[in-house]
């Protein structure tokens, strides 16, 4: 919309009616171009979020995983990232980065679509070869998202690529697919690793029963400096009550968003 500087009432009415932005008289060509470019970026971001939702839905259907798993881990990631933003400012996390990590987390298992049906929901222990095949989902998911990033140039999809590729790496270097160690593991992968493990431990799977809250918390804390980044375990201690609340609130939900 076009307005004059002192016509605040008209501006507020127009924004309330659905206008997205405004320019003031006299119109500067440079300002108009910048605002149009900003609007285009927002439209592209909205398209990326739609793509993320569709891909996450596909992964859920393919794996037989309840969609509530993605919704829970999304909120766990937000809690951990936001706690780090507040308590570990040296990491440089902004509020927007916290939101992006949370939103991208639903794509962590997109590579599961490459795994044969018989392995995804197998009851009982996997053979060594079967486990190797399952492990391939991290690199496969990373490749899918990197290809999308190269097509779109979206920094958001690059973040999702890092997250999907590294969420099974471990702080002590015993994870996969690359055996990365410590701070060489991208922060988004370290966050996703803790969130995903917590939800896996507390959830029923074809091969296991869910663990109680106290047992799960003890296992997470005991893995500080081994499976998990010690800074993240400290964050988990501060937000573990919220984790338990999210699990209980969303354990029977089926919708993704």
N, C-alpha and C positions, 0 to 999 in steps of 0.2 A: 504494500500500500504506500501511497504518497501522502505526506502530512506536512504541516508547518510546525515549527519548533514549539510554539506555545499552545497548540491544539491537543492537549493531553487527553481530554475526554474522548475525542474522536479516535485517538490512537488506542486507548484502552478498550473502547467498544469494538473496534475492528479486530484487535487481537483476541478478544473474547469470542468474536463471531467466527474465528478460524484463520485469520491472517497469520502467516508465519514470520514475516519480517516487514520492515518499513524503511523508507528513505525520506529525508526531509528536503524541503525546497530551500534553495535551488539544488537540483540534482547534480552531483558530481559524477561524471562518467566513471572515474576510477573507483569511487565508492560503490557504485552500482555493479561494476564488474566483479569487485571483491565479494559483494554479498551474493551475487549469482553463483560464483565459484563455491562459496560456502554452502549454498543450498544444494548444489550438485554433489558435493562431498557427503552431505547428510543423506541424500537419496541413495548414493552408492553404499553407505554404511547400512542403511535399512535393508538394502538388497542382500548384503553380506549376512546380516542377522537372519534373514529368511532362509538363506542357503544353509547356514549353520543349523537352524531348526530342522530343515529337511534331511540333512545328512545325519544328524543325531537320531532322528526318527528311524531312518534306514538301519543304522547300527543297532538300535534297540530291537527292531523286528528281527533282524538277521541273527542276533545272538540269543534271542529269547529272554533277554534281560528286561526286568520291569522298568518302565520309563521313570518311575519314581527314583531309581538309582541315580539317574542323571540330574534330576531336580535336587536331590539331597547333596550330591557331590558339588553341584554348582554353588549351593549355599555354604557348604563347608569351605570351599575355596575362597569365597568372599570373606568369610570370617577370618581365615588365616591371613589372607593378603591384607585385609584392613587392619588387623592387629599388628602385622609387621610395619605397615605404613605409620602407625601411631607410635610403636615402641622401638623400631629400628630405622630411624630416618636416614641412616647412611646408605640404605638400600635404594633410596630414591624413588619409592613407589608413590605415585599420585593417586588421587581419587579415581581418575579416569582409567588408570592402569589396573586398579583393583577391580573396577567394573569389567574391563576387557578380559582379565584373567578368569573371572567368574563366568562370563558368557562363553569364552572359548573352551572352558572345561568340559562342556557337553560333547566335545569332539574327541575326547581322549582315547576312546576305543573305536574310532571310525575304521581302523584297519582290521577289525574283527570280521569284516565282510569277506576277507580273503581266507578265513579259516573254514575247513570242511565242517559240515553240519554235525557229523558224528563226534567231533571233538568238543564242540562248544558246550554241550550239555551232557557229556559223558559222566556216568556215575562211577565213582571209584577213582583210584589213583591213575594218572597218566603215565605211559611209558616214557623213557628218556627221549625217544624220537618224537612222540606225540607232544611232549612239552616243548621241544625245539620248534615244532610247527606252530604251536600256540604263541610262542615268544615272537614269532615273525610279525605279529600284528602291530607292534610298536613301530617298526621301521616301515611297514606297509602303510599305516595311517599317516606317518610323517611324509611319505612320498606323495600320497594323494593330496595332502594339504599344501605341500611345497609346489606341486604342479599348478594348483589353483592360485597360489600366491603369484607364481610367475606369469600366469595369465592376466591377473587383475592388478598386481602391484599393491595389494592391500596389506598394510602392516599388521592388521588384525589377523589375517590368515597366516602370516609369518609367525605370529605369536602362537596360534593354534598348532602350527607345524612343530614348533619347539616343544610344546606341551605334550602332544601325542607321541613324539619320538622319544622323549626322555622320562616319561612318568613311571617307568619301571627301572630306572637307574637307582643305585643306592649310594648313600653318602660314603661308604667304605669301599666302593668300587666293585662290589659283588653283583651288581644288577646287570640289566641288558637293555638294549642290544649292543652298546659300545663299551660297557664296563667303565663309564665315566665316574669320576670321584670328586667329592667335596664341592667346592664352589665352581668347578668346571661344569657341573650340571646346571643348566639354566634354572633360575629361581622358579619359573612357572612349573617346570618338571618336578622340582622338590616339593612345591605346594601340592600339586596334583597327586604325588606319590602318597603323602600322608592322608589326604582326603579320601582317595580311592581305597587305600588299605583299611582305613577305619570303617568305611561302608561295607567292604567285603567281609570283614570280621563280624560285623553286627547283623549281616543278612544271611538268609537261608539260600544255599546254593545246592545244585543237584548232588554234590559230593560232600556237603557239610551242613551241620545245624548252625544257627546263629549263636554267637557268644554273648554272654551278659555284658552290660555296660562296664562294670568294674573290671572285669577280666580284659576287655578290649583296651580300656584306658591304661591298664598296667602293661600290656604288651607294647603299646605305642611308646610309652615313656621309657620302657626298658631298651628300646631300639634307638635311643638318642645316640648319635655318633656312629651308628652302625647302618641301619636302614635309612634313618632320617637325619636331616640337618638339625643339629642341636638348637639353633635359633627357632626353628619351626616347632620343635617339641615344647620349647618354653611358651610359644604362642598357643599351642594346643592346650597346655595346662591352664592358660588364662581363659580359654573359650570352650573348654570341654563340656561345661554345663549346657551351653548353647548347642553344641554338637548333639548331645543326648536329646535335647528338646526337638531339634530338627528331625532326628531319626524317628522319634515317637510320633511326631505330628504327621510325617509324610510316609510312614512305612506302608500304608494301605492305599496310597494315591497311585493312580495309573497315568495321569496326564503329565506331559513333559514340562510344560511351562506353568 
